Every structure is written in structure tokens, then in C-alpha cells.
Amino acid sequence: MKILVAVKRVIDYNVKIRVKADHSDVDLTNVKMAMNPFCEIAVEEAVRLKERGIATEVVAVTIGPKAAQEQLRTALALGADRAIHVETEAPVESLAAAKVLAKVVEAEQPGLMILGKQAIDSDNNQVGQMLAALAGLPQATFASEVIIENGKAQVTREVDGGLQTVELSLPAIVTTDLRLNEPRYAKLPDIMKAKKKPLIVTTPAELGVEITSGVTLLKVEPPAERQAGIKVSSVDELVDKLKNEAKVL
């Protein structure tokens, strides 16, 4: 079985986000970029399925600028066998990403496609669901456990009320939650080997997809800074401040 894994290039989660002086966008100058953490979990799960003999090939795919090949090489170092880069400099929104991935699914015919449930930059949580609809495949989102047996995927999902277990016929789409696994670190020999693994570059146009934007970015502002707290000497003073200053009582 072939597994297709989608990865996305985002600002490293340890980096403090800066806004441009004109508030037109996030400032990416000299900012460390990395693979989206949920995508790392997706890659790890695919590699584990291959190590257990369930999958025969893991293919990583990303959509984005030329620099996004860095994240594909990371996926290859983590255990993916080959990579596909759909290169575009245009901003890629959820629906456009799903349309591109649907074309890749059509061409590759994977038995399973794994995506992170959301990216930490846009935080939309949409691509997996849109892809399942476009590809006409069953889906299981927010996966905390995936078991593949007898041509079916049994997926435990994290839902508001606790856990839900669903069974899907393969091929299927699965999106990962945080508790699915803990991604490994790429070892130096694997990083070196990744440089020689196949990486195919294509474009949305070659796949027959037009990247268009339905959203106009008007302004970006950092969140308001939190005010420092104060200490009170008594319960009466606390109640007074909550009532007369904070106006919450």
C-alpha cells in the first residue's frame, strides 16, 4: 500500500511572530521556517505503518515556493521514500490546496492519505475535509490512533465528548491529532541520504488547477499586550475592584 502525506512550510513554532511595519502581513525576514507540527505527526505515522510492513511506499507532497523543498527533504530524512513539490509563489488557500492534492491523489492512487488536521499559521482545519469531498473518499479527522487491517482503517478520533472509533474502507483520508504519536528526530545519516532521494517538481498549471484567492488580506495586527496584574490586601478590596474597575460584578 502506498501512503501519501501532505506537509506544509510554516514559521517555526518557537519563533515569536513579528508584524510588518505597514501591517500588511507577517514579517518573514530572516525567520526560521519548519514543517508544520501536525504534518510531522502525519509523516511519522506513515513511516511507522511502513516499518510495520503495512505500507510499501511513503510519498511526501507539498504546495508552495521553491524554499518548501527544505521541508520535503526533512520528510525524506524522516523516512519518506520520495517527494512531490507543487511549486507556486502564489498564496494557497485551503480549497486551492485541496484541489491540487486531489489531482495528486488521482495520479498517485494511494491506499491512504494522511494530513495534519490543521496548520499552525492559518489554523483553518479545512484541507483534509475538502480533499475527501473532492476525491470522493471516506475520511476520519482528529485521529489519535490508526489501525490498518483487512483493507480497512480503524481510526480513533478525538471529539468533544471523548473518543469516537470509526471504520473506513480504503483508500481513505485521515487527519492527525497531537496524541497520535511523537515524531522522531532525523539522524545525520538519514539527512544525507535524503539528498539523493527522488523529488519531482511540478506546478498547479501542469496539474490543471488554477490558484486563485477568494480572500483579501486587509490588515495584520499583533494581539494586544496583557496588562500587569496587581495585588490586593483583602477580599473586600478585590470585590471592590472587580465591581468598580473591572465591571465584572
matplotlib code that plots the C-alpha trace (Angstrom):
import matplotlib.pyplot as plt

x = [0.0, 1.2, 0.7, 0.6, 1.5, 0.9, 3.4, 3.4, 6.1, 5.3, 7.1, 8.8, 6.5, 9.3, 9.6, 7.9, 5.8, 6.5, 4.1, 5.4, 5.6, 2.9, 0.6, 0.3, 1.4, 3.6, 7.3, 9.2, 12.6, 15.3, 12.6, 13.2, 10.8, 9.9, 7.5, 4.0, 4.0, 0.8, 2.4, 5.4, 2.9, 1.4, 4.9, 5.7, 2.5, 3.1, 6.7, 5.6, 3.0, 5.8, 8.0, 5.3, 5.0, 1.6, 2.8, 5.3, 5.9, 5.6, 5.3, 5.5, 3.9, 3.9, 2.5, 4.5, 7.6, 10.9, 12.1, 9.4, 11.7, 13.6, 10.5, 10.2, 13.8, 13.0, 10.2, 12.5, 15.1, 12.3, 11.6, 9.5, 10.7, 10.1, 8.6, 6.4, 6.7, 3.9, 5.7, 3.9, 4.7, 1.0, -0.8, -2.5, -5.8, -7.5, -9.7, -6.9, -4.6, -7.4, -7.8, -4.1, -3.9, -6.9, -5.0, -2.0, -4.2, -5.7, -2.3, -0.7, -3.6, -2.5, -4.2, -4.2, -3.5, -2.5, -2.6, -2.1, -5.5, -4.5, -1.5, -0.3, -0.2, -3.7, -5.2, -8.1, -8.6, -10.2, -7.9, -8.4, -12.2, -12.2, -9.9, -12.1, -15.1, -13.3, -11.7, -14.9, -13.1, -14.1, -12.4, -11.6, -10.4, -8.6, -7.0, -5.3, -4.9, -4.9, -5.1, -5.0, -6.4, -8.0, -8.3, -9.9, -8.7, -10.0, -9.5, -10.0, -11.0, -10.8, -14.2, -15.7, -17.4, -14.3, -13.2, -15.0, -13.9, -14.8, -14.0, -13.2, -12.8, -9.5, -8.5, -9.3, -8.2, -7.0, -6.0, -3.8, -4.3, -1.5, -1.8, -1.4, 2.4, 5.6, 7.6, 11.2, 14.3, 16.1, 19.5, 22.5, 23.0, 19.3, 19.6, 22.5, 20.6, 17.5, 19.5, 19.6, 16.0, 13.7, 12.0, 9.7, 8.7, 5.5, 3.1, -0.6, -1.0, 0.5, -2.0, -4.8, -5.5, -5.7, -4.6, -7.0, -7.6, -11.1, -9.8, -8.2, -5.9, -6.7, -4.5, -2.5, -2.1, -0.3, -2.5, -2.9, -0.3, -1.6, -1.6, 0.3, -1.7, -2.0, -2.0, -4.9, -4.7, -8.1, -11.2, -13.2, -10.6, -10.8, -14.6, -14.5, -12.0, -14.0, -17.2, -16.0, -12.9, -13.2, -17.0, -17.5, -19.7]
y = [0.0, 3.5, 6.3, 9.9, 12.5, 16.3, 18.6, 22.4, 25.0, 27.3, 29.6, 27.5, 27.3, 28.5, 31.8, 34.9, 36.3, 39.8, 42.0, 44.3, 48.0, 48.7, 46.0, 44.4, 40.9, 38.8, 39.7, 36.6, 38.4, 36.1, 34.0, 30.3, 28.1, 24.5, 21.7, 22.2, 20.2, 18.3, 17.4, 15.9, 13.7, 12.6, 11.8, 9.8, 7.8, 6.9, 5.9, 3.7, 2.0, 1.3, -0.1, -2.5, -3.8, -2.3, 0.3, -0.3, 3.3, 6.8, 9.8, 13.3, 16.2, 20.0, 23.1, 26.3, 28.2, 26.7, 27.0, 24.5, 21.7, 22.1, 20.6, 17.8, 16.9, 16.8, 14.4, 12.3, 12.2, 11.1, 8.1, 9.1, 7.4, 10.2, 13.6, 15.8, 19.6, 21.5, 24.8, 28.1, 31.6, 32.5, 32.3, 28.9, 28.9, 25.7, 25.0, 25.5, 23.2, 20.6, 20.8, 20.4, 17.4, 15.8, 15.8, 14.3, 11.6, 10.9, 10.5, 8.5, 6.4, 6.0, 3.5, 6.1, 9.8, 11.4, 15.1, 17.2, 18.3, 22.0, 24.3, 26.5, 29.6, 29.8, 27.4, 26.6, 22.9, 22.6, 20.9, 17.3, 17.6, 19.4, 16.9, 14.0, 15.7, 16.4, 12.9, 11.2, 9.3, 8.4, 10.5, 10.4, 13.6, 14.3, 10.8, 9.7, 6.1, 4.4, 0.6, -0.9, -4.4, -6.4, -3.4, -1.2, 1.6, 1.7, 5.3, 6.6, 10.2, 12.9, 14.6, 16.9, 14.1, 12.0, 9.4, 8.0, 5.0, 4.8, 2.2, 3.3, 1.4, 2.1, 4.3, 7.0, 10.3, 10.7, 13.9, 13.7, 15.0, 15.7, 12.4, 10.1, 9.8, 11.6, 12.4, 11.2, 13.4, 13.0, 11.4, 12.9, 9.8, 9.9, 13.7, 12.9, 10.0, 12.3, 14.5, 11.6, 10.5, 11.5, 14.8, 15.7, 19.3, 20.2, 23.2, 23.7, 24.6, 21.3, 19.6, 21.5, 23.6, 27.4, 29.0, 31.8, 33.7, 34.5, 36.3, 39.8, 40.5, 43.9, 44.3, 42.3, 43.3, 41.7, 40.8, 43.4, 43.2, 41.9, 44.4, 43.6, 42.3, 43.9, 42.5, 43.3, 43.3, 41.9, 40.2, 43.5, 45.3, 42.5, 42.7, 46.5, 46.4, 43.7, 45.7, 49.3, 48.9, 45.7, 46.0, 42.2, 42.1]
z = [0.0, -0.9, 1.6, 0.5, 3.2, 2.8, 4.5, 4.8, 5.3, 8.3, 10.7, 13.4, 16.4, 18.7, 16.8, 18.0, 15.2, 14.0, 12.0, 9.2, 10.0, 7.5, 8.9, 5.5, 6.6, 8.9, 8.6, 7.3, 7.0, 8.5, 10.2, 10.8, 8.9, 9.6, 8.9, 10.4, 13.7, 12.7, 9.4, 11.3, 13.1, 9.7, 8.3, 11.5, 11.3, 7.6, 8.4, 11.3, 9.1, 6.6, 9.3, 10.4, 6.9, 6.2, 3.7, 0.9, 0.0, 1.6, -0.7, 0.7, -1.1, -0.5, -2.3, -2.1, -3.1, -4.0, -0.4, 0.6, -0.7, 2.6, 4.4, 1.8, 2.4, 6.1, 5.4, 3.3, 6.1, 8.5, 6.3, 3.2, 0.0, -2.5, -2.7, -4.9, -4.9, -6.5, -6.9, -6.7, -5.3, -5.0, -1.6, -1.4, 0.4, 1.7, -1.3, -3.8, -1.7, -1.7, -5.4, -6.0, -3.6, -5.3, -8.6, -6.9, -5.3, -8.7, -10.2, -7.4, -6.3, -2.7, -0.4, 2.4, 2.6, 5.9, 6.6, 9.7, 11.0, 10.6, 10.0, 12.8, 10.6, 9.0, 11.7, 9.3, 9.7, 6.3, 3.7, 4.8, 4.7, 1.4, -0.1, 1.0, -0.7, -3.9, -4.1, -3.1, -0.3, 3.2, 5.9, 9.6, 11.2, 14.5, 14.7, 17.9, 16.7, 13.3, 12.8, 9.3, 8.9, 6.1, 3.7, 6.3, 8.6, 12.2, 13.4, 16.9, 16.8, 19.5, 19.7, 22.2, 24.2, 24.4, 21.8, 18.8, 16.8, 13.1, 10.4, 6.9, 3.6, 1.9, 0.1, 2.7, 4.1, 7.7, 9.5, 12.6, 16.1, 18.6, 20.5, 17.5, 18.0, 18.9, 15.8, 15.7, 15.1, 11.8, 12.2, 10.3, 8.0, 7.1, 6.3, 4.0, 2.3, 1.8, -0.6, -3.0, -2.8, -5.7, -5.6, -8.5, -9.2, -10.9, -10.9, -10.3, -14.0, -15.1, -12.8, -14.3, -11.2, -11.1, -7.9, -7.2, -4.0, -2.7, 0.4, 0.5, 3.4, 4.7, 7.8, 10.3, 13.9, 16.8, 19.8, 22.5, 25.2, 28.5, 31.4, 34.5, 37.4, 40.8, 44.4, 46.8, 50.5, 51.3, 49.9, 50.3, 48.1, 45.5, 45.3, 45.1, 42.1, 40.4, 40.8, 40.2, 38.0, 36.1, 35.9, 36.0, 39.1]

ax = plt.figure().add_subplot(projection="3d")
ax.plot(x, y, z, "-o")
ax.set_aspect("equal")
plt.show()
